[in-house]
């Protein structure tokens, strides 16, 4: 979720305590924004994730990724150095996936995109909620 190489060049000029605080703040903000944006795509009637129902596609995750990182509030609240530490789809091998295929939630590659990790957690939590209701 964190792109360590993004910090290599800039880390010498930044107070490590301030950087850690900024990363924590940005991470919490990012989680809220991802949950909000993903909710628009995942919670509508066509995309309930109980068994036998269509799963989100890689294209959906890529769209969520684009909208999250272009969010004006997120961009205004967090410095570019901090924003660039989060792994995006363009930074990962997942960008080469067939975009119209359902997402494979079993991926455990290094440097998975933040959107992949957080949406996976949302989908798994939703599946757990559905299972306990049945």
Secondary structure, 3 states (H helix, E strand, C coil): CECCHHHHCCHHHCCHHHHHHHHHHHHHHHHHHHHHHHHHHHCCHHHCCCCCCCCCEHHHHHHHHHHHHCCHHHHHHCCHHHHCCECCHHHCHHHHCCCCCECCCCCCCCCCCHHHHHHHHHHHHHHHHHHHHC
